[in-house]
């Protein structure tokens, strides 16, 4: 028996996932089929389960589009198959969203459905531009209209409304301006056009009815929200609070493993940045557990356990537990870690490091080691390939016997994240961050899959390249030709501070 399907008509809000409602996110998280519009931010698609079928049905002017009849048929067909379908519509489903036609088709087919509101650009765009739609002195009311077919509107009536909000009016801007002036609106009336509302590339064009067409000449104004009225003059004094943060208005590309980027993203966002994530590492188990298992079985032979990354900590102790060992098996073995983050992850295993070098880099570990290493046996669980050869060499030179074992693999993703690539290609990125040499190498490999050297050089010439520390900077210079910014403290917090203090002028 086929289970009962249901269609959820969900408002996606504007731009970032932060503007999606909690109910909307809950439904996307469990969707079996996700049918979405062109203006829906692709970041929202990542909230859906991996096995969710995603179908773009966006309709854009002048481009090949899915007809409304086809969209209706898709909704009905998948619902009758017993699927849980999220119909993700930009903004709010009932604001110029043609939801009524979809509902009519669902009713006719006796399909269950539910409406979930979203934040419409009608309200969000003016707010993000610092423009109040109402004001006790300047605007007692506002009206919302579609500028898609301006010849059908009553411009005499509209010219008397305090504040006008016009959607889908970018292509008709000259006709809109002319119609308002011809029907009595002052030529000096203020106007603002908010383009790509709520997204990293949001732009605001301001002027008057006299000069706005000239100001925006040869600029594509789609998608955009047009606001006309005296309240536009309040935009500067009502600028968004994030504008006071050091990274407000900056878009930063984070190149880390997908599962490791959230903390860094949060640190940058707290400084006002917009973050685009481009996974440049894929962390997986080693190709074989044999060497690590053997080392764990002989753990009592070692005097020191050397851990240089959070990945090493996690994979070592996960395997340790899988083989039936706990912390007691470490006996008198001391643990050295590189970096506060590695130490913090170790503490989640109920263990404290015996030694943390002062500068959070491997070189410092050797230079400041608290014991004479001569005759000591060290276990070094590390990445399977591309590990710290210099560290092992220096430890060995000081008389230590170092046993290296593969604890995990750090690989290059097979494909570049297309959203990140488009942001780079369209020069929407201000800063690219690198937290390890391997992210630099993989980043460059991924870009080479997409374009030629000249194009890559042109893209990188427009951005600031930021490194977490000296070794990462060396790799940047070797592959990318330069480094613009290096953290003084070799941590994510230190890199965040360095970026926030950087002079972009």
N, C-alpha and C positions, 0 to 999 in steps of 0.2 A: 504494500500500500504506500503510495507516494505521500510524504508528509506535506502539510499545508504550507504553501509559500506566502510571503508577505513582501510588499514593497514599501520602503521608507523613503519619502521625499524629504531630503535633508538639506537645509541651508548650509552651505560651506563657509559662509562669512566672506571676509575679504583677505586675500593674501595668506599670511602665515597661519600655521595651525593653532597659534594662541587665540585666534579669533573664531575658532570653531567651538560650538557649545559643547558642554560635557556630554549631553545626550547624543549629540552628533558623533562625538569621538567614540562613545560606547558602541554605537551601531556600526561605525566603520570598522572597529576592532573585530567584529564578529561577522562581517559581511561575507557572503559566498560569491556574490556578483556585485561589482561596483561600476555603475554607469554614470559617467561624469561629463561636465561641460568643459568647454575650452578654457574658460577663465578660472577654473579651479586650480589652485596651486598644487603642483605635482608632489610637494612634500606631504600632502594629506594622503596620497596614495600609499605611502610607506606605512601608514597606520593600519592598513588592511592586512589580514593574514597572508602568509606566503602563497597559499593555494587559492587565494581569491582571484576570480576572473575579473579583470579590469577592462572596460570598454569606453573609449572616448567617443562622445557623440556631439562634440562641440560644434556650434554654428557660428562662423565668423564671416563678416561681409567680404565678398570678393574671393572667397576661398571655397573649395569643395567641402560641402557640409552634409551631415546626416539629416534627412528630412524628419519632420515631427512625426509623420506616420510611421517611419521606421523605428523611431525611439519608442513610440507607443507599443509597437509590435514586440520589441525586445523585452519591455517590462512585462507584458502579458505572458509571453512565451516562457520566460524564466520563472515567473511566479507560478504558472501552471505546472512547472516541473518540480515545484516544492522548494525552490530556492529562497534564501533570505537576501533580498536585493536592496542595496542602498542607491537611490537615485540622487547623486550629489550635484546640487544646483548652486551656482555662484550666488553669493549674497543670501537673500531670502527667497524661498520657493514662490511666494505670492507677489513678488515685486518684479514685474516684467519677465516672469519666468515661464510662462505658458504652462504652468502646472495644471490649470483647469482642464486642458486637453488630455493630459496624461491621466488625470483622475477619472475623466469621462470614459476613457478606454478601459481603465481598471474596473470601474463599476460595471460596465457593459459585460466584461468577462468574469464578473463576480470574484475579483481578486481582492484580497485584504490589503489595506494600505494604511499608512500613518504619516501625518505631517509633522515635521520637526523644524521650528523656526531657525533662522540664521540672521547674522548681522548684515544688513544691507549696506551697500556702498552709499546709498542715499544719506545714511546717518554717519557712517564711518569716515567717508572721505572728507567732509567738512571738518569733522572733529579732529582727524589726524593732521589737517592743515591749520588747525587752531581757529576755525571759523564757526561761531555759534549760529545755529539756524534761527534761533529766536533771541531777542534782547528787549528788555523793557522799554528802551528808548529808540532802538533802530529797527526792530522787526517784531511785529505782533503776530505774524503768521508766515508760513512758507507753503509752497506748493511743489509737487514733484510731477514732472512730465517726461515723456520720451521724445527725444529730438530726432527720432528715426524718420518721421514723416512730418516735418514742421508745417507744411502747407495745410495740414488738417487741424492745427491748433488755433484757438481763439486768442490771438495776440493782443487784441484790445483789452480783454479781461486780464490776461497774464501780465500786461505791462503795469497794472495797478497793484499787483501783489508785492508785498515788501521784499520777500526773498524767493527767488526761483532756483530750484534744483533740477538740472536737466541731465538725464542719462542718454547715452547713445546719440549724443549731439555733436561729436567731434567733426564729422564730415559736413555737417550742416551749419557750422559756426557762422560763416558769413551771412547766411540767410536768417539765422536766429538774431544776430545783431541788427541787421537791417530791419527785421520785422518789429523788434522792440523800439528802435528809434523812430520808425515811421508811425508807431502807435503811442508816442508820447513819452517814452522812457528817456531820461536824460542821457546825453552822449557821454557825460562824465561819470555815469554810474559804474561802480566797482564790479569787477568780474574776476573770478579765479577758476582755473581749470586744473583739477587734480588728476594726474595721469598715473596709472598703475598703483592705485590706492592700496596701502597696506603692504606693499612689496618693497624689497631692497632698492629697486630702481624707481621708487615713487618720485614724481616731479610735480612741482607746482608752478604754474604760470599765472601771473597777476597783471592786471592792467585795467583799462576802462573799455566801455563799448566802442570808443573811438579808435583805440590802438591795439586791442587784443588780437585781431585778425593778423595784423602785421607782425606782432610779437611771436605768434605761433606759425608763421608762414613756413611751409615746407617741413613741418613737424607732424608726424602721425599722432593724432589725438585719440587713439583707440587702444585700450579702453580708457575712458575718462569720465569724470563727473564735473559738470559745470555749475558754479554757484554765482548767482548774480544778485547784488543788493548791497546796502550800506554795511552790513555785518562783515563783509569781506575785509573792510578796513581794520577789523579787530584781530586779524590773523597774527600779526607780528607780536602783539602783547600777550597772545594766548598760545605761543609756540609750545610744542610738546615738551614735557619735562625732560625727556631723554636728551633733548638738544644740549643740555648743560653737562652731560657726561662726556668724558674725553674722547670716546670712540663713536659718538653719535654721528650718523651719516656715513660711517665707514662700513664697507662690506669685506669680511675676512674669510678667506678660504682655509679650512682646517684639513690637513692631510694626515690622518691617523687611521688606525684600525677602527672599523665601524663601532665595535663594542667599547672602544676606549675614548671616543671623542666627546662624550656627553659632558664630562667634567670641564674640559677645556672650553667647550661651547658655552657652558653656563658662566664661566669666569669672564669670557669676552662679552657676553650679552649683558652682564651686570655693569660693564663699562659703556654700554650703549651701542655696541656693535651689532650689525646684522651678520649672521654666520651662515656660510654655505659649507656643508661637509662633503669632502671628496675622499672616501676611504682609499688609502694608498698602501694599506697592509691588511693581510688576511692571516689571522693567528689560528693555527690548527695543531693537533697533536703531532709528535714526531713520526717519521715514516716507520720507525720501529722503537719499541719500548725496551729492547733487550739490554742495552748498555745502562740505561737508567735503573732498570730493575736489578741488575747485577750490582750496581753501586749501592743501591739501597739495602740489598741483602748483606753487604759488607760495610755498612755505615759506621760500625764501631772502629774501623781502621783509620778513620779520618779525624784530624784535629780541628779543621775549619770547613765550614760550608759557605761558599761564596755565591751570593745572589745579587745580580746586577740589574734586575728589572722586576716589575710586578708580574709579568708573564712567567718568569722563572719561578717566582714564589708560588703562584697559583698552580702551575702544572706540576712542580715538584711535590707539593704537599697533597695535591689531589691523587697523584700516583702513589705517594707514601701511604695514604689512607686506603686506597684501593687494594694494596698489598697486605693490609691488615696491621699497619704500624700506627703508633701515635707518638706524641712528643717525647714520651719516656724513652723511646728507642734511640733518641739522639744522644742520650747519656751526657757526657762531658764535652760534646762537640760545641765549638763556638761558631757563631754566625756573623759574617760580615756582609753588609748590604751597601749598595750605592744609591744614595738619594732618599729623601724623606718619604716620597711616595712608596718606594719599595719597603721602607721600614713600616709605614702605615699598613700596607697590605700584610706584612709579616705579623703585625700585632693582631690582625683579624684571625690569625691561626693560634692566638694565645701565646705568642712568643715575642720576646724583645731581642733586638740585635745586640751583639756584644761590641760591635764596632761600626760606626758610620763615618766615612771620611768627611772632612769639613767642607769640601767644595762640590760634592755630589757628582764627581766624575771618576772614572776608573783610574786615571793617572794619580789622582789624589789618594785613592785607596792604597796604592803601592807606596807612595812617598810618605805616608803617615801611618803605615801599618803598626799596630801597637806591640808586636812581638817580632823577635828574630825568626825569619822564615826558614832558616837552614834546617833541613831534616824533617820539616813539617809536611804532612800529607793533606792536600786540599781537594775538596770535591767542588766542581764548578759546573752545575747544570745550566745550560745556555741554549740559545737558538741553534737549530741544526746546522744551518749554513750562515756564513758571514758573521761569525762571532767575534769576540774581542781577542784577536791574535796577539796584539801588543801587550795586553794585560797578562796573558798566559806566559808570553816570552819574558816579561819583566819579573813575574813571580818566580819563574824557573831560574832566572839569573841570580835571584837572591837565595837559591838553594832549596826552594820548595818543590815538592812533587805534586803536579797538578793533574788531576783526572778530569778530563772534559767529557761530559755526556750530553746528548741531545735531549732536551726536555720539551721542546715545542718547535714548530716551524713558523717562520714569518715569511709569507709569500706575497707576491704582487697579485692583486685582483686581476681576473681575466679581462674585465672591461672597465672602462672609465665611466664614472657616474655622469650621465648625459646632462643632467641639470647643472652640475658643476662645470662641465665642459662648455656648455652654452653661455654660462655666466662669464667664463674666461674669454671666450671668443668675442662676446659682445662688449668686452671691456667694462664689466660691471664690478670687477674685483679690485679692491684697493691694496690688500695685503694678502700674501700667501705665507702660511706658517709651516715650519718643519720642526718636528720634535725628535728626529733621529736621522742619521745618514741614510738609513734604508728608505725612509719616506721620501727623501730627495730622489734617490735612484728610481724608486717605483713610480713616483710622480712623473719623472722625465720619460720613463718607459711608456706610461699610459698616454702621455701627450704625443709621443712619436707614433702611436697607433692611430692618432686622429689627424695628424697634419705633418707638414714638412718643417724642416729646421728654420727656414726664414719666417714662416708664420708663427712658430713657437717663440722665436726671438722677439718678434714684433709684439706678441701678447705679453711676454714677460717684461718687456721694456717699460710697460705702463704701470707696473705694480711694484710694491715694496716687498722684498724677500726677507722674511724674519726667521732667525734660527735660535734654537734653544741653547746652543753651546758650541765650543770650539770645533769638535769633530764634525758636527753637522754643518758648520760653516765651511769647513775645508771641502766637503762634498759638494756644497752649493757652488763654491767657486770653480770646482773641477767640471761640473756638469752644466751649471746655469750661468757661469761667467762672473758672478758677483754675489755679494751678500750686503744688504742694506742695514740690517739691524740684528744685533746679537744680545741675548739676555745676559745680564751680569750674574744673576743667580740661575743656575741651570735646572730650573723647574718650570712647570706650567704656570705657576703663580708668578715666577720671575719673568717669564716670557710675556705674560699678560701685562705686567707693570711696564716692561720695556716698550711694548707697543703703545700703551696708553700715554707714555711720556715722549713718544717719538714726534719730531717736528715734520709734518707732512708737507710743509710749504717748500 
